[in-house]
Amino acid sequence: MTKDGSFKKVVRRHAQDTGQRYTEALTDLEGLDARLFHKPTAERLLAHIRDHYGIDAVAATKASRHNDHVFRIDRRDGDPWIARVFPPARPKAGVEGDAAILRFLERQDYPAERLAVDDAVSSFDGSSVLVTQCIAGRLLPSPAVGAEGVEKFAIMGDLLGRLHTLPLDESVSRPGGASGEDPRHEGSPRQDLLAALSFLDAVDTKVSAAGRERFDLLREQVRSADDGNGLPEALLHGNLLHAPDHVMVSEHGPVAIQWKAAGRGPRLADFAYLMWGTFRNAEWIDAAVRAYRQHVKLTDEELDRLEAVMYIRPLYLVCFGYRRALAKGESPSESEWWFGHGVEYNSSAAAATRAAWRR
Protein backbone atom coordinates (compact mmCIF):
# COMPACT_ATOMS: atom_id res chain seq x y z
CA MET A 1 0.00 0.00 0.00
CA THR A 2 1.30 3.49 -0.81
CA LYS A 3 2.00 6.03 1.89
CA ASP A 4 -1.07 8.00 0.75
CA GLY A 5 -3.12 4.83 0.89
CA SER A 6 -1.89 4.09 4.40
CA PHE A 7 -2.82 7.57 5.58
CA LYS A 8 -6.29 7.27 4.06
CA LYS A 9 -6.73 4.05 6.01
CA VAL A 10 -5.64 5.88 9.19
CA VAL A 11 -8.15 8.68 8.50
CA ARG A 12 -10.98 6.18 7.99
CA ARG A 13 -10.13 4.46 11.27
CA HIS A 14 -9.92 7.83 13.04
CA ALA A 15 -13.34 8.76 11.65
CA GLN A 16 -14.82 5.50 12.89
CA ASP A 17 -13.30 5.78 16.38
CA THR A 18 -14.31 9.43 16.85
CA GLY A 19 -17.72 9.38 15.19
CA GLN A 20 -16.73 11.90 12.50
CA ARG A 21 -17.14 12.01 8.77
CA TYR A 22 -14.02 11.33 6.71
CA THR A 23 -13.49 15.01 5.87
CA GLU A 24 -13.84 15.99 9.53
CA ALA A 25 -11.37 13.31 10.58
CA LEU A 26 -8.93 14.47 7.91
CA THR A 27 -9.14 18.04 9.24
CA ASP A 28 -8.59 16.67 12.74
CA LEU A 29 -5.27 15.15 11.71
CA GLU A 30 -3.96 17.85 9.39
CA GLY A 31 -2.81 21.32 10.39
CA LEU A 32 -2.28 20.46 14.05
CA ASP A 33 0.71 22.78 14.47
CA ALA A 34 -1.24 25.74 13.08
CA ARG A 35 -4.08 25.08 15.49
CA LEU A 36 -1.91 24.41 18.53
CA PHE A 37 0.74 27.10 18.31
CA HIS A 38 0.49 30.83 17.79
CA LYS A 39 3.18 33.50 17.95
CA PRO A 40 1.72 36.98 17.51
CA THR A 41 3.93 40.03 17.07
CA ALA A 42 4.28 42.03 20.29
CA GLU A 43 4.48 45.39 18.54
CA ARG A 44 1.30 44.82 16.55
CA LEU A 45 -0.52 43.61 19.65
CA LEU A 46 0.59 46.71 21.54
CA ALA A 47 -0.77 48.96 18.80
CA HIS A 48 -4.06 47.05 18.82
CA ILE A 49 -4.42 47.39 22.60
CA ARG A 50 -3.72 51.11 22.41
CA ASP A 51 -6.20 51.69 19.59
CA HIS A 52 -8.98 49.45 20.84
CA TYR A 53 -8.95 50.52 24.49
CA GLY A 54 -7.50 54.02 24.25
CA ILE A 55 -4.87 53.36 26.89
CA ASP A 56 -1.22 54.40 27.02
CA ALA A 57 0.31 50.95 26.62
CA VAL A 58 4.12 51.09 26.37
CA ALA A 59 5.37 47.49 26.32
CA ALA A 60 4.20 43.96 25.53
CA THR A 61 6.44 41.23 26.90
CA LYS A 62 6.02 37.46 26.91
CA ALA A 63 4.50 36.38 30.22
CA SER A 64 4.29 32.57 29.91
CA ARG A 65 7.01 29.95 29.99
CA HIS A 66 5.18 27.68 27.56
CA ASN A 67 2.98 29.88 25.38
CA ASP A 68 4.12 32.55 22.94
CA HIS A 69 0.68 34.16 22.86
CA VAL A 70 0.45 35.41 26.49
CA PHE A 71 1.76 38.93 27.10
CA ARG A 72 2.14 41.38 29.95
CA ILE A 73 0.99 44.82 28.83
CA ASP A 74 2.67 47.66 30.73
CA ARG A 75 0.93 51.04 30.82
CA ARG A 76 1.80 54.60 31.75
CA ASP A 77 -1.78 55.33 32.76
CA GLY A 78 -2.56 52.38 35.02
CA ASP A 79 -1.71 48.95 36.31
CA PRO A 80 -0.44 46.32 33.87
CA TRP A 81 -2.72 43.89 32.03
CA ILE A 82 -2.33 40.37 30.72
CA ALA A 83 -3.31 39.86 27.07
CA ARG A 84 -3.92 36.35 25.71
CA VAL A 85 -3.94 36.20 21.92
CA PHE A 86 -5.52 32.86 21.09
CA PRO A 87 -4.75 30.95 17.87
CA PRO A 88 -6.94 31.98 14.93
CA ALA A 89 -8.50 28.51 14.92
CA ARG A 90 -10.14 29.19 18.29
CA PRO A 91 -13.60 30.70 17.75
CA LYS A 92 -14.30 34.05 19.38
CA ALA A 93 -17.28 32.44 21.12
CA GLY A 94 -14.85 30.30 23.11
CA VAL A 95 -12.97 33.37 24.34
CA GLU A 96 -16.27 35.10 25.17
CA GLY A 97 -17.03 31.99 27.22
CA ASP A 98 -13.77 32.49 29.14
CA ALA A 99 -14.86 36.03 29.92
CA ALA A 100 -18.31 34.87 31.03
CA ILE A 101 -16.75 32.42 33.48
CA LEU A 102 -14.48 35.13 34.89
CA ARG A 103 -17.51 37.38 35.40
CA PHE A 104 -19.28 34.54 37.19
CA LEU A 105 -16.27 33.94 39.45
CA GLU A 106 -16.13 37.63 40.32
CA ARG A 107 -19.81 37.59 41.26
CA GLN A 108 -19.09 34.61 43.50
CA ASP A 109 -16.07 36.38 45.03
CA TYR A 110 -13.91 33.42 44.03
CA PRO A 111 -10.14 34.11 43.98
CA ALA A 112 -9.54 34.20 40.22
CA GLU A 113 -7.99 36.73 37.88
CA ARG A 114 -10.36 39.56 36.92
CA LEU A 115 -11.20 41.04 33.55
CA ALA A 116 -9.30 44.23 32.82
CA VAL A 117 -12.39 45.96 31.37
CA ASP A 118 -16.03 45.10 30.74
CA ASP A 119 -15.39 44.70 27.01
CA ALA A 120 -12.49 42.31 27.56
CA VAL A 121 -12.57 40.40 24.26
CA SER A 122 -11.45 41.93 20.96
CA SER A 123 -10.36 40.79 17.50
CA PHE A 124 -6.79 41.18 16.28
CA ASP A 125 -5.17 39.86 13.09
CA GLY A 126 -7.71 37.05 12.82
CA SER A 127 -7.33 36.09 16.49
CA SER A 128 -9.36 36.80 19.61
CA VAL A 129 -7.72 38.63 22.51
CA LEU A 130 -8.71 38.45 26.18
CA VAL A 131 -7.39 41.09 28.59
CA THR A 132 -7.27 40.56 32.35
CA GLN A 133 -5.70 42.37 35.26
CA CYS A 134 -2.09 41.41 35.94
CA ILE A 135 -1.75 39.85 39.39
CA ALA A 136 1.22 40.97 41.47
CA GLY A 137 2.66 37.98 43.28
CA ARG A 138 4.60 34.75 42.83
CA LEU A 139 3.86 31.48 41.14
CA LEU A 140 3.69 28.35 43.24
CA PRO A 141 7.05 26.53 43.31
CA SER A 142 7.46 24.15 40.38
CA PRO A 143 9.02 21.76 41.03
CA ALA A 144 8.37 21.90 44.76
CA VAL A 145 10.37 20.28 47.55
CA GLY A 146 9.54 19.46 51.15
CA ALA A 147 7.30 21.94 52.93
CA GLU A 148 6.88 23.93 49.71
CA GLY A 149 5.06 20.96 48.24
CA VAL A 150 2.79 20.62 51.26
CA GLU A 151 1.80 24.29 50.95
CA LYS A 152 1.37 23.99 47.20
CA PHE A 153 -0.99 21.02 47.28
CA ALA A 154 -2.95 22.41 50.22
CA ILE A 155 -3.50 25.61 48.23
CA MET A 156 -4.58 23.80 45.08
CA GLY A 157 -6.79 21.34 46.96
CA ASP A 158 -8.54 24.26 48.65
CA LEU A 159 -8.98 26.20 45.40
CA LEU A 160 -10.49 23.19 43.63
CA GLY A 161 -12.74 22.34 46.58
CA ARG A 162 -14.10 25.89 46.75
CA LEU A 163 -14.58 25.96 42.99
CA HIS A 164 -16.46 22.66 42.92
CA THR A 165 -19.02 23.87 45.45
CA LEU A 166 -20.02 27.07 43.64
CA PRO A 167 -23.72 27.31 42.71
CA LEU A 168 -23.89 27.25 38.92
CA ASP A 169 -26.04 29.31 36.59
CA GLU A 170 -26.59 29.59 32.84
CA SER A 171 -23.49 31.76 32.38
CA VAL A 172 -21.26 28.74 33.05
CA SER A 173 -23.14 26.11 31.09
CA ARG A 174 -20.42 25.19 28.59
CA PRO A 175 -18.66 21.84 29.03
CA GLY A 176 -15.14 22.04 30.42
CA GLY A 177 -12.23 20.08 31.83
CA ALA A 178 -10.20 19.30 28.71
CA SER A 179 -6.86 21.00 28.17
CA GLY A 180 -8.16 22.40 24.89
CA GLU A 181 -4.80 23.26 23.32
CA ASP A 182 -6.35 22.16 20.04
CA PRO A 183 -9.41 24.40 19.53
CA ARG A 184 -11.16 21.46 17.86
CA HIS A 185 -11.08 19.64 21.18
CA GLU A 186 -12.27 22.06 23.82
CA GLY A 187 -14.96 20.89 26.23
CA SER A 188 -15.40 17.89 28.50
CA PRO A 189 -12.52 15.61 29.57
CA ARG A 190 -13.49 13.25 26.74
CA GLN A 191 -12.09 15.86 24.38
CA ASP A 192 -8.63 15.26 25.85
CA LEU A 193 -8.94 11.63 24.81
CA LEU A 194 -10.15 12.56 21.32
CA ALA A 195 -7.25 15.01 21.02
CA ALA A 196 -4.85 12.29 22.16
CA LEU A 197 -6.17 10.03 19.39
CA SER A 198 -5.57 12.85 16.92
CA PHE A 199 -1.98 13.25 18.12
CA LEU A 200 -1.32 9.54 17.60
CA ASP A 201 -3.15 9.11 14.32
CA ALA A 202 -1.48 12.19 12.83
CA VAL A 203 1.87 10.36 12.97
CA ASP A 204 0.68 6.78 12.49
CA THR A 205 2.50 6.44 9.16
CA LYS A 206 5.77 7.52 10.82
CA VAL A 207 5.73 4.70 13.40
CA SER A 208 8.53 2.18 12.87
CA ALA A 209 7.87 -1.54 12.68
CA ALA A 210 9.73 -1.95 15.98
CA GLY A 211 7.50 0.63 17.67
CA ARG A 212 4.17 -0.54 16.24
CA GLU A 213 3.18 -2.85 19.10
CA ARG A 214 3.64 -0.16 21.73
CA PHE A 215 1.94 2.44 19.56
CA ASP A 216 -1.10 0.19 19.18
CA LEU A 217 -1.17 -0.49 22.91
CA LEU A 218 -1.01 3.23 23.73
CA ARG A 219 -3.75 3.96 21.23
CA GLU A 220 -5.97 1.29 22.74
CA GLN A 221 -5.41 2.73 26.23
CA VAL A 222 -6.68 6.07 24.94
CA ARG A 223 -9.71 4.49 23.22
CA SER A 224 -10.75 2.60 26.33
CA ALA A 225 -10.03 5.26 28.98
CA ASP A 226 -12.71 6.35 31.45
CA ASP A 227 -13.79 9.91 30.59
CA GLY A 228 -15.70 10.45 33.85
CA ASN A 229 -19.09 10.46 32.20
CA GLY A 230 -21.99 10.16 34.64
CA LEU A 231 -20.06 11.33 37.71
CA PRO A 232 -21.13 14.37 39.79
CA GLU A 233 -20.45 17.61 37.95
CA ALA A 234 -19.22 21.05 38.97
CA LEU A 235 -17.45 24.02 37.46
CA LEU A 236 -13.96 22.76 36.60
CA HIS A 237 -10.80 24.75 36.19
CA GLY A 238 -9.46 22.07 33.88
CA ASN A 239 -5.73 22.77 34.17
CA LEU A 240 -4.84 24.03 37.64
CA LEU A 241 -1.93 21.60 37.92
CA HIS A 242 0.46 22.89 35.32
CA ALA A 243 4.19 23.54 35.26
CA PRO A 244 4.33 26.29 36.32
CA ASP A 245 1.00 25.83 38.08
CA HIS A 246 -1.87 28.13 37.25
CA VAL A 247 -1.92 29.77 40.67
CA MET A 248 -0.46 33.11 41.71
CA VAL A 249 0.11 33.87 45.39
CA SER A 250 -0.73 37.56 45.86
CA GLU A 251 -0.75 39.75 48.95
CA HIS A 252 -4.43 38.84 49.28
CA GLY A 253 -3.83 35.10 48.99
CA PRO A 254 -3.76 32.47 46.21
CA VAL A 255 -5.47 33.35 42.92
CA ALA A 256 -6.27 30.87 40.13
CA ILE A 257 -5.38 31.99 36.60
CA GLN A 258 -5.78 30.75 33.00
CA TRP A 259 -9.44 29.69 32.65
CA LYS A 260 -9.49 28.58 29.01
CA ALA A 261 -10.24 24.97 29.99
CA ALA A 262 -12.97 25.88 32.48
CA GLY A 263 -16.57 24.70 32.25
CA ARG A 264 -18.97 22.12 33.64
CA GLY A 265 -17.72 18.57 33.91
CA PRO A 266 -17.04 15.67 36.29
CA ARG A 267 -15.35 17.20 39.31
CA LEU A 268 -13.27 14.05 39.70
CA ALA A 269 -11.31 14.95 36.56
CA ASP A 270 -9.90 18.08 38.26
CA PHE A 271 -9.20 16.25 41.51
CA ALA A 272 -7.66 13.19 39.83
CA TYR A 273 -5.28 15.33 37.80
CA LEU A 274 -4.20 17.17 40.95
CA MET A 275 -3.51 13.90 42.78
CA TRP A 276 -1.61 12.53 39.80
CA GLY A 277 0.82 15.41 40.28
CA THR A 278 1.71 14.58 43.89
CA PHE A 279 4.54 12.23 42.88
CA ARG A 280 3.06 9.84 45.48
CA ASN A 281 4.47 12.03 48.24
CA ALA A 282 2.43 11.06 51.33
CA GLU A 283 2.55 14.54 52.90
CA TRP A 284 1.46 16.20 49.66
CA ILE A 285 -1.36 13.72 49.18
CA ASP A 286 -2.59 14.28 52.74
CA ALA A 287 -2.41 18.07 52.32
CA ALA A 288 -4.43 18.04 49.07
CA VAL A 289 -7.02 15.60 50.39
CA ARG A 290 -7.52 17.49 53.66
CA ALA A 291 -7.94 20.81 51.88
CA TYR A 292 -10.31 19.48 49.20
CA ARG A 293 -12.36 17.41 51.67
CA GLN A 294 -13.19 20.55 53.67
CA HIS A 295 -15.47 21.50 50.79
CA VAL A 296 -16.36 18.34 48.83
CA LYS A 297 -17.34 14.82 49.82
CA LEU A 298 -16.54 12.44 46.97
CA THR A 299 -18.97 9.59 46.40
CA ASP A 300 -18.02 5.94 46.66
CA GLU A 301 -18.28 5.68 42.87
CA GLU A 302 -15.88 8.59 42.44
CA LEU A 303 -13.34 6.94 44.73
CA ASP A 304 -13.78 3.65 42.88
CA ARG A 305 -13.19 5.32 39.50
CA LEU A 306 -10.36 7.57 40.69
CA GLU A 307 -7.58 5.51 39.15
CA ALA A 308 -9.38 5.15 35.82
CA VAL A 309 -10.12 8.88 35.56
CA MET A 310 -6.55 9.65 36.58
CA TYR A 311 -5.44 8.36 33.17
CA ILE A 312 -7.13 11.12 31.14
CA ARG A 313 -4.64 13.98 31.31
CA PRO A 314 -1.45 11.85 31.50
CA LEU A 315 -2.54 9.99 28.36
CA TYR A 316 -3.15 13.32 26.66
CA LEU A 317 0.31 14.56 27.63
CA VAL A 318 2.03 11.33 26.63
CA CYS A 319 0.35 11.36 23.21
CA PHE A 320 1.17 15.06 22.74
CA GLY A 321 4.82 14.23 23.36
CA TYR A 322 4.65 11.14 21.14
CA ARG A 323 3.42 13.16 18.18
CA ARG A 324 5.93 15.95 18.75
CA ALA A 325 8.84 13.50 18.86
CA LEU A 326 7.89 11.55 15.73
CA ALA A 327 7.13 14.76 13.83
CA LYS A 328 10.73 15.83 14.57
CA GLY A 329 12.14 12.44 13.64
CA GLU A 330 13.02 11.66 17.25
CA SER A 331 12.24 8.74 19.56
CA PRO A 332 8.95 9.17 21.49
CA SER A 333 10.51 9.20 24.96
CA GLU A 334 7.28 10.23 26.70
CA SER A 335 5.61 7.01 25.62
CA GLU A 336 8.62 4.96 26.74
CA TRP A 337 8.34 6.54 30.19
CA TRP A 338 4.66 5.72 30.22
CA PHE A 339 5.12 2.02 29.54
CA GLY A 340 7.84 1.77 32.13
CA HIS A 341 6.16 3.64 34.96
CA GLY A 342 2.79 5.16 34.11
CA VAL A 343 0.41 2.32 34.87
CA GLU A 344 2.07 1.35 38.14
CA TYR A 345 2.37 5.03 39.10
CA ASN A 346 -1.33 5.74 38.58
CA SER A 347 -2.36 2.64 40.50
CA SER A 348 -0.26 3.47 43.55
CA ALA A 349 -1.13 7.20 43.46
CA ALA A 350 -4.84 6.40 43.39
CA ALA A 351 -4.50 3.84 46.18
CA ALA A 352 -2.64 6.33 48.38
CA THR A 353 -5.28 9.00 47.67
CA ARG A 354 -8.14 6.67 48.58
CA ALA A 355 -6.35 5.67 51.78
CA ALA A 356 -5.83 9.30 52.75
CA TRP A 357 -9.49 10.09 51.98
CA ARG A 358 -10.76 7.29 54.21
CA ARG A 359 -8.56 8.10 57.19
C-alpha positions as semicolon CSV with decimal commas, in nm:
position;residue;x (nm);y (nm);z (nm)
1;M;0,000;0,000;0,000
2;T;0,130;0,349;-0,081
3;K;0,200;0,603;0,189
4;D;-0,107;0,800;0,075
5;G;-0,312;0,483;0,089
6;S;-0,189;0,409;0,440
7;F;-0,282;0,757;0,558
8;K;-0,629;0,727;0,406
9;K;-0,673;0,405;0,601
10;V;-0,564;0,588;0,919
11;V;-0,815;0,868;0,850
12;R;-1,098;0,618;0,799
13;R;-1,013;0,446;1,127
14;H;-0,992;0,783;1,304
15;A;-1,334;0,876;1,165
16;Q;-1,482;0,550;1,289
17;D;-1,330;0,578;1,638
18;T;-1,431;0,943;1,685
19;G;-1,772;0,938;1,519
20;Q;-1,673;1,190;1,250
21;R;-1,714;1,201;0,877
22;Y;-1,402;1,133;0,671
23;T;-1,349;1,501;0,587
24;E;-1,384;1,599;0,953
25;A;-1,137;1,331;1,058
26;L;-0,893;1,447;0,791
27;T;-0,914;1,804;0,924
28;D;-0,859;1,667;1,274
29;L;-0,527;1,515;1,171
30;E;-0,396;1,785;0,939
31;G;-0,281;2,132;1,039
32;L;-0,228;2,046;1,405
33;D;0,071;2,278;1,447
34;A;-0,124;2,574;1,308
35;R;-0,408;2,508;1,549
36;L;-0,191;2,441;1,853
37;F;0,074;2,710;1,831
38;H;0,049;3,083;1,779
39;K;0,318;3,350;1,795
40;P;0,172;3,698;1,751
41;T;0,393;4,003;1,707
42;A;0,428;4,203;2,029
43;E;0,448;4,539;1,854
44;R;0,130;4,482;1,655
45;L;-0,052;4,361;1,965
46;L;0,059;4,671;2,154
47;A;-0,077;4,896;1,880
48;H;-0,406;4,705;1,882
49;I;-0,442;4,739;2,260
50;R;-0,372;5,111;2,241
51;D;-0,620;5,169;1,959
52;H;-0,898;4,945;2,084
53;Y;-0,895;5,052;2,449
54;G;-0,750;5,402;2,425
55;I;-0,487;5,336;2,689
56;D;-0,122;5,440;2,702
57;A;0,031;5,095;2,662
58;V;0,412;5,109;2,637
59;A;0,537;4,749;2,632
60;A;0,420;4,396;2,553
61;T;0,644;4,123;2,690
62;K;0,602;3,746;2,691
63;A;0,450;3,638;3,022
64;S;0,429;3,257;2,991
65;R;0,701;2,995;2,999
66;H;0,518;2,768;2,756
67;N;0,298;2,988;2,538
68;D;0,412;3,255;2,294
69;H;0,068;3,416;2,286
70;V;0,045;3,541;2,649
71;F;0,176;3,893;2,710
72;R;0,214;4,138;2,995
73;I;0,099;4,482;2,883
74;D;0,267;4,766;3,073
75;R;0,093;5,104;3,082
76;R;0,180;5,460;3,175
77;D;-0,178;5,533;3,276
78;G;-0,256;5,238;3,502
79;D;-0,171;4,895;3,631
80;P;-0,044;4,632;3,387
81;W;-0,272;4,389;3,203
82;I;-0,233;4,037;3,072
83;A;-0,331;3,986;2,707
84;R;-0,392;3,635;2,571
85;V;-0,394;3,620;2,192
86;F;-0,552;3,286;2,109
87;P;-0,475;3,095;1,787
88;P;-0,694;3,198;1,493
89;A;-0,850;2,851;1,492
90;R;-1,014;2,919;1,829
91;P;-1,360;3,070;1,775
92;K;-1,430;3,405;1,938
93;A;-1,728;3,244;2,112
94;G;-1,485;3,030;2,311
95;V;-1,297;3,337;2,434
96;E;-1,627;3,510;2,517
97;G;-1,703;3,199;2,722
98;D;-1,377;3,249;2,914
99;A;-1,486;3,603;2,992
100;A;-1,831;3,487;3,103
101;I;-1,675;3,242;3,348
102;L;-1,448;3,513;3,489
103;R;-1,751;3,738;3,540
104;F;-1,928;3,454;3,719
105;L;-1,627;3,394;3,945
106;E;-1,613;3,763;4,032
107;R;-1,981;3,759;4,126
108;Q;-1,909;3,461;4,350
109;D;-1,607;3,638;4,503
110;Y;-1,391;3,342;4,403
111;P;-1,014;3,411;4,398
112;A;-0,954;3,420;4,022
113;E;-0,799;3,673;3,788
114;R;-1,036;3,956;3,692
115;L;-1,120;4,104;3,355
116;A;-0,930;4,423;3,282
117;V;-1,239;4,596;3,137
118;D;-1,603;4,510;3,074
119;D;-1,539;4,470;2,701
120;A;-1,249;4,231;2,756
121;V;-1,257;4,040;2,426
122;S;-1,145;4,193;2,096
123;S;-1,036;4,079;1,750
124;F;-0,679;4,118;1,628
125;D;-0,517;3,986;1,309
126;G;-0,771;3,705;1,282
127;S;-0,733;3,609;1,649
128;S;-0,936;3,680;1,961
129;V;-0,772;3,863;2,251
130;L;-0,871;3,845;2,618
131;V;-0,739;4,109;2,859
132;T;-0,727;4,056;3,235
133;Q;-0,570;4,237;3,526
134;C;-0,209;4,141;3,594
135;I;-0,175;3,985;3,939
136;A;0,122;4,097;4,147
137;G;0,266;3,798;4,328
138;R;0,460;3,475;4,283
139;L;0,386;3,148;4,114
140;L;0,369;2,835;4,324
141;P;0,705;2,653;4,331
142;S;0,746;2,415;4,038
143;P;0,902;2,176;4,103
144;A;0,837;2,190;4,476
145;V;1,037;2,028;4,755
146;G;0,954;1,946;5,115
147;A;0,730;2,194;5,293
148;E;0,688;2,393;4,971
149;G;0,506;2,096;4,824
150;V;0,279;2,062;5,126
151;E;0,180;2,429;5,095
152;K;0,137;2,399;4,720
153;F;-0,099;2,102;4,728
154;A;-0,295;2,241;5,022
155;I;-0,350;2,561;4,823
156;M;-0,458;2,380;4,508
157;G;-0,679;2,134;4,696
158;D;-0,854;2,426;4,865
159;L;-0,898;2,620;4,540
160;L;-1,049;2,319;4,363
161;G;-1,274;2,234;4,658
162;R;-1,410;2,589;4,675
163;L;-1,458;2,596;4,299
164;H;-1,646;2,266;4,292
165;T;-1,902;2,387;4,545
166;L;-2,002;2,707;4,364
167;P;-2,372;2,731;4,271
168;L;-2,389;2,725;3,892
169;D;-2,604;2,931;3,659
170;E;-2,659;2,959;3,284
171;S;-2,349;3,176;3,238
172;V;-2,126;2,874;3,305
173;S;-2,314;2,611;3,109
174;R;-2,042;2,519;2,859
175;P;-1,866;2,184;2,903
176;G;-1,514;2,204;3,042
177;G;-1,223;2,008;3,183
178;A;-1,020;1,930;2,871
179;S;-0,686;2,100;2,817
180;G;-0,816;2,240;2,489
181;E;-0,480;2,326;2,332
182;D;-0,635;2,216;2,004
183;P;-0,941;2,440;1,953
184;R;-1,116;2,146;1,786
185;H;-1,108;1,964;2,118
186;E;-1,227;2,206;2,382
187;G;-1,496;2,089;2,623
188;S;-1,540;1,789;2,850
189;P;-1,252;1,561;2,957
190;R;-1,349;1,325;2,674
191;Q;-1,209;1,586;2,438
192;D;-0,863;1,526;2,585
193;L;-0,894;1,163;2,481
194;L;-1,015;1,256;2,132
195;A;-0,725;1,501;2,102
196;A;-0,485;1,229;2,216
197;L;-0,617;1,003;1,939
198;S;-0,557;1,285;1,692
199;F;-0,198;1,325;1,812
200;L;-0,132;0,954;1,760
201;D;-0,315;0,911;1,432
202;A;-0,148;1,219;1,283
203;V;0,187;1,036;1,297
204;D;0,068;0,678;1,249
205;T;0,250;0,644;0,916
206;K;0,577;0,752;1,082
207;V;0,573;0,470;1,340
208;S;0,853;0,218;1,287
209;A;0,787;-0,154;1,268
210;A;0,973;-0,195;1,598
211;G;0,750;0,063;1,767
212;R;0,417;-0,054;1,624
213;E;0,318;-0,285;1,910
214;R;0,364;-0,016;2,173
215;F;0,194;0,244;1,956
216;D;-0,110;0,019;1,918
217;L;-0,117;-0,049;2,291
218;L;-0,101;0,323;2,373
219;R;-0,375;0,396;2,123
220;E;-0,597;0,129;2,274
221;Q;-0,541;0,273;2,623
222;V;-0,668;0,607;2,494
223;R;-0,971;0,449;2,322
224;S;-1,075;0,260;2,633
225;A;-1,003;0,526;2,898
226;D;-1,271;0,635;3,145
227;D;-1,379;0,991;3,059
228;G;-1,570;1,045;3,385
229;N;-1,909;1,046;3,220
230;G;-2,199;1,016;3,464
231;L;-2,006;1,133;3,771
232;P;-2,113;1,437;3,979
233;E;-2,045;1,761;3,795
234;A;-1,922;2,105;3,897
235;L;-1,745;2,402;3,746
236;L;-1,396;2,276;3,660
237;H;-1,080;2,475;3,619
238;G;-0,946;2,207;3,388
239;N;-0,573;2,277;3,417
240;L;-0,484;2,403;3,764
241;L;-0,193;2,160;3,792
242;H;0,046;2,289;3,532
243;A;0,419;2,354;3,526
244;P;0,433;2,629;3,632
245;D;0,100;2,583;3,808
246;H;-0,187;2,813;3,725
247;V;-0,192;2,977;4,067
248;M;-0,046;3,311;4,171
249;V;0,011;3,387;4,539
250;S;-0,073;3,756;4,586
251;E;-0,075;3,975;4,895
252;H;-0,443;3,884;4,928
253;G;-0,383;3,510;4,899
254;P;-0,376;3,247;4,621
255;V;-0,547;3,335;4,292
256;A;-0,627;3,087;4,013
257;I;-0,538;3,199;3,660
258;Q;-0,578;3,075;3,300
259;W;-0,944;2,969;3,265
260;K;-0,949;2,858;2,901
261;A;-1,024;2,497;2,999
262;A;-1,297;2,588;3,248
263;G;-1,657;2,470;3,225
264;R;-1,897;2,212;3,364
265;G;-1,772;1,857;3,391
266;P;-1,704;1,567;3,629
267;R;-1,535;1,720;3,931
268;L;-1,327;1,405;3,970
269;A;-1,131;1,495;3,656
270;D;-0,990;1,808;3,826
271;F;-0,920;1,625;4,151
272;A;-0,766;1,319;3,983
273;Y;-0,528;1,533;3,780
274;L;-0,420;1,717;4,095
275;M;-0,351;1,390;4,278
276;W;-0,161;1,253;3,980
277;G;0,082;1,541;4,028
278;T;0,171;1,458;4,389
279;F;0,454;1,223;4,288
280;R;0,306;0,984;4,548
281;N;0,447;1,203;4,824
282;A;0,243;1,106;5,133
283;E;0,255;1,454;5,290
284;W;0,146;1,620;4,966
285;I;-0,136;1,372;4,918
286;D;-0,259;1,428;5,274
287;A;-0,241;1,807;5,232
288;A;-0,443;1,804;4,907
289;V;-0,702;1,560;5,039
290;R;-0,752;1,749;5,366
291;A;-0,794;2,081;5,188
292;Y;-1,031;1,948;4,920
293;R;-1,236;1,741;5,167
294;Q;-1,319;2,055;5,367
295;H;-1,547;2,150;5,079
296;V;-1,636;1,834;4,883
297;K;-1,734;1,482;4,982
298;L;-1,654;1,244;4,697
299;T;-1,897;0,959;4,640
300;D;-1,802;0,594;4,666
301;E;-1,828;0,568;4,287
302;E;-1,588;0,859;4,244
303;L;-1,334;0,694;4,473
304;D;-1,378;0,365;4,288
305;R;-1,319;0,532;3,950
306;L;-1,036;0,757;4,069
307;E;-0,758;0,551;3,915
308;A;-0,938;0,515;3,582
309;V;-1,012;0,888;3,556
310;M;-0,655;0,965;3,658
311;Y;-0,544;0,836;3,317
312;I;-0,713;1,112;3,114
313;R;-0,464;1,398;3,131
314;P;-0,145;1,185;3,150
315;L;-0,254;0,999;2,836
316;Y;-0,315;1,332;2,666
317;L;0,031;1,456;2,763
318;V;0,203;1,133;2,663
319;C;0,035;1,136;2,321
320;F;0,117;1,506;2,274
321;G;0,482;1,423;2,336
322;Y;0,465;1,114;2,114
323;R;0,342;1,316;1,818
324;R;0,593;1,595;1,875
325;A;0,884;1,350;1,886
326;L;0,789;1,155;1,573
327;A;0,713;1,476;1,383
328;K;1,073;1,583;1,457
329;G;1,214;1,244;1,364
330;E;1,302;1,166;1,725
331;S;1,224;0,874;1,956
332;P;0,895;0,917;2,149
333;S;1,051;0,920;2,496
334;E;0,728;1,023;2,670
335;S;0,561;0,701;2,562
336;E;0,862;0,496;2,674
337;W;0,834;0,654;3,019
338;W;0,466;0,572;3,022
339;F;0,512;0,202;2,954
340;G;0,784;0,177;3,213
341;H;0,616;0,364;3,496
342;G;0,279;0,516;3,411
343;V;0,041;0,232;3,487
344;E;0,207;0,135;3,814
345;Y;0,237;0,503;3,910
346;N;-0,133;0,574;3,858
347;S;-0,236;0,264;4,050
348;S;-0,026;0,347;4,355
349;A;-0,113;0,720;4,346
350;A;-0,484;0,640;4,339
351;A;-0,450;0,384;4,618
352;A;-0,264;0,633;4,838
353;T;-0,528;0,900;4,767
354;R;-0,814;0,667;4,858
355;A;-0,635;0,567;5,178
356;A;-0,583;0,930;5,275
357;W;-0,949;1,009;5,198
358;R;-1,076;0,729;5,421
359;R;-0,856;0,810;5,719
